[in-house]
């Protein structure tokens, strides 16, 4: 279950972030996830709840924003959002190099 590992890393990153005010805990986190990642808000929230329970932390509310997969076309040079079949939307050729949108990124974290 990859969601648990991702949830663990998100909580760990929020707890050790240099901008975390002393004596606070993360209370809300917004993450950006790839549309291909298959990571849903409900699955991520359940796994973050599990991590918080295990670590004795208060509840952290999770918001998930889905971002498109981005690629650069080797055929026509277009860089941008890819189609569902991972082809270039301009020339429809499938020779693309991924250049963004394939990771999970913490967009923001609120502490309280």
N, C-alpha and C positions, 0 to 999 in steps of 0.2 A: 504494500500500500504506500505509494509514493507521497500521498498527502501528509502522512505523519512526519516523514523526514523534512518535507518543506515547512510544515507548521513549526517543527522544532527549530529549524534555522531562522524562521521569521521571528519567533519569540526571542531567541538568543540574540539576534541582531538588534532588536528593539531594546532589549535589556542592556546591551553593551554599547549603544550608540553614544558618540561623544556629546551630542546635544541633549541627552537625557538630563533633566534637572535632578539634582540630588534628592534622594528620599521619595522619588515618584516611581510609578509603575506605568507601563503602557496600558491605555484604556481603549484606544481605537487605532486600528491600522488599516490603511488602504493599500492594496497591492494591485499591480498590473500583471495580468497573466495572458499568455498567448491563447488565441482562439483554438489552436491545435493541441494545447496542453491537456485538455480535458479536466481541468481543475475547476470545480464549481464552488460557489460561495458556501453552500451548505456543508460540503465535504471538508473544506478548509476550516470553517467555523467549528465543526465537530472535533477536528483534530487539534485545533488551537485550544479549545476547551479542555481536551484531554491533557495537553501539555501543561496548561495553567493549573489544572487540578493536581497533576503529578508534582509540579514545582511549588505548590502552595501559593500561587499568584491569583489575584482577582481576575474576574472575567475580562477578556479583551474582545471588543466588538470588531468584526472583520468586514470590510467592504472590498469587493472584487470588481475591478474594471478590466474588461476584456480588450486586448489590443490586437490589431491585425498582424499577420505575419508579413514581413517586408523582405523584398528580394531585389537583386540587381540582375538584369537580363544580359546574358552573354551574347545574345543574338542582336538586339536592337539598342542596348544600353539603358533602357528605362529602369529607373529605381523607384520602387513604391510598393503598394499593397499587392499581394499576389491573389490569384483566383483560388477557388476551393481545390482545384486539381494541381495547385502549385505551379501554374504556368504564368507567363507574363501576360498582363491584361491588354497590352498594346499589340504584340505580334503573335500571341498565343503559343509561343515556343516554351518548352519546359526546361530550358537550359538557364536556370537561375541560381544565383548564389545568395543564401540567406544573409541578411544584413541587419536584422532587428526583429523584435517581437517574439523571439523564441524562448524567452526566459521569464522568471518570476522576479519582479522588482518591487521593493517597498517604495511606494510613492510618498506616503506620509505616515506619521505616527504621532498620536496625541497622548500626552502623559497627564496623570492626575494623582 
